[in-house]
Amino acid sequence: MTSIHGHDVIDMIQQAGRAFSRAELVSAIGEKFGMDARFHTCSAEGLTADGLVEFLASRGKFTGNASALSMDPSKICQH
């Protein structure tokens, strides 16, 4: 199974240009990348869509709250 980098998901969220509830975001990730997709970041691997959202939230990548998450552009690494 191919692992998708979290930056691809961050790009998807930014391109959407809107806030998502946590459930909407997990669903949108599943629709775009597949329900069985796994994700990795620079410091984590084997994440589900829900696990990736939790990981990004724990790293302060989102603004808003659980019902209206959006990316905080100042928190996105550029590597």
C-alpha positions as CSV (number, residue, x, y, z in Angstrom):
1,M,0.0,0.0,0.0
2,T,1.3,3.4,-0.9
3,S,1.7,6.0,1.8
4,I,0.6,9.6,1.1
5,H,2.5,12.5,2.6
6,G,0.6,14.7,5.0
7,H,1.6,17.7,2.8
8,D,-0.7,16.4,0.1
9,V,-3.6,16.5,2.5
10,I,-2.6,20.0,3.7
11,D,-2.6,21.1,0.0
12,M,-6.1,19.6,-0.4
13,I,-7.4,21.5,2.6
14,Q,-5.8,24.8,1.5
15,Q,-7.2,24.4,-2.0
16,A,-10.7,23.8,-0.7
17,G,-10.6,27.3,0.8
18,R,-13.1,26.5,3.5
19,A,-13.3,25.2,7.0
20,F,-14.3,21.6,7.7
21,S,-15.8,19.8,10.7
22,R,-13.5,17.0,11.8
23,A,-15.9,14.4,10.4
24,E,-16.2,16.3,7.1
25,L,-12.4,16.5,6.9
26,V,-11.9,12.8,7.5
27,S,-14.6,12.1,4.9
28,A,-13.1,14.4,2.3
29,I,-9.6,12.9,2.8
30,G,-11.2,9.4,2.3
31,E,-13.0,10.6,-0.9
32,K,-9.8,12.1,-2.4
33,F,-7.2,9.5,-1.4
34,G,-9.3,6.4,-0.7
35,M,-10.8,5.1,2.5
36,D,-8.0,2.6,3.1
37,A,-5.2,5.1,2.4
38,R,-2.4,5.5,4.9
39,F,-0.4,8.7,5.5
40,H,3.0,9.7,6.7
41,T,4.7,12.9,7.8
42,C,8.2,13.7,8.6
43,S,7.8,12.2,12.1
44,A,4.9,9.7,11.8
45,E,3.8,6.9,9.5
46,G,1.0,4.5,9.0
47,L,-1.7,7.0,9.9
48,T,-5.3,6.7,8.9
49,A,-7.2,9.8,7.8
50,D,-8.5,10.2,11.3
51,G,-5.1,9.6,12.8
52,L,-3.6,12.2,10.4
53,V,-6.2,14.8,11.4
54,E,-5.4,14.1,15.0
55,F,-1.7,14.4,14.4
56,L,-2.0,17.7,12.5
57,A,-4.3,19.1,15.3
58,S,-1.8,18.0,18.0
59,R,0.9,19.9,16.1
60,G,-1.3,23.1,16.0
61,K,-1.7,23.1,12.2
62,F,-5.4,24.1,12.4
63,T,-7.2,27.2,13.3
64,G,-10.8,27.1,14.6
65,N,-12.3,24.3,16.6
66,A,-13.6,20.7,16.0
67,S,-16.6,22.0,14.1
68,A,-14.7,24.4,11.9
69,L,-11.1,23.4,11.2
70,S,-9.0,25.2,8.6
71,M,-5.3,25.3,8.0
72,D,-3.2,28.0,9.7
73,P,-0.8,28.9,6.8
74,S,1.8,30.2,9.3
75,K,2.1,26.7,10.8
76,I,2.8,24.8,7.5
77,C,6.4,23.8,7.1
78,Q,7.9,24.5,3.7
79,H,10.2,21.5,3.2
